[in-house]
Amino acid sequence: MSEEEPQEQEDEDLQYFVRIGQTDLDGTKSVERSLSEMNGIGRRTARLIAEKAGVDRTATFGRLDEDVIDEVVTVVENYADEVPDWLNNRQNDFYTGETTHEIGNDLQLTRQHDINRMKMIDSYRGVRHKRGQKVRGQRTKSTGRTEGTIGVNVEEIREEQEEEAAEEDDE
């Protein structure tokens, strides 16, 4: 029984959800793993963020103090300023020309804006997006088919033959 009591105290200190921007991160996982669940942050970026914030990347995210979590949040928000341009995910924005690092819902919105712009100007990629075809040069002869099965469906042929045989027997 004495072993269960310290676990209950530890669970009281555990923050199950850590909010960064508009994203809830899992507080029961390590710092690196929970950060990498966020859109725009991969494993390498999460490792760099933990290093810049001075946090052990294997520590449980929900057990960190509030000031440490706030430090991680500020590093995530200012990530683009602290790393070289080639490490950011939004280089030379079409409208502003700035290099930024988009995370969370902002990344999805900018991606959608880019796709809509390509569709409007009828670029090759935009036309492929409009048609619902593959965009990045993949093969389409044998993969990505959405019209159902192509070729011989043996089961359907057998069922049809059985139905025809049953009709002939009834006559």
BELGIKA-V904353 format. One line per field, one symbol per residue. ss: DSSP state (~ for helix, > for strand, _ for the rest). psi: psi as a letter, one per 30 degrees, with the letter a starting at -180 (. if undefined). burial: 1 if it has 9 or more other C-alpha atoms within 8 Angstrom, else 0. Layout:
ss = ???
psi = ???
burial = ???
//
This chain:
ss = _~~~~~~~~~~~~___>>>>__>>>>___>~~~~~~______~~~~~~~~~~~______>~~~__~~~~~~~~~~~~_~~~~__~~~__>_________>____~~~~~~~~~~~~~~~~___~~~~~~~~______________________~~~~~~~~~~~~~~~~~_
psi = effeeeeeeefefkjekkkjbgkkljfflleeeeeffkkfjaeeeeeeeeeefhkkffkkefflleeeeeeeeeeeegefffllefflfikikeefglkljklbfeeeeeeeeeeeeeeeghleeeeeeefglkehglkfeflgkggakkakjeeeeeeeeeeeeeeeef.
burial = 000000000000011011000000111111111111111111101110111010101011111100011011101000110000000111101000001111110010000000111110011011111000010000000000000000000000000000000000000
//
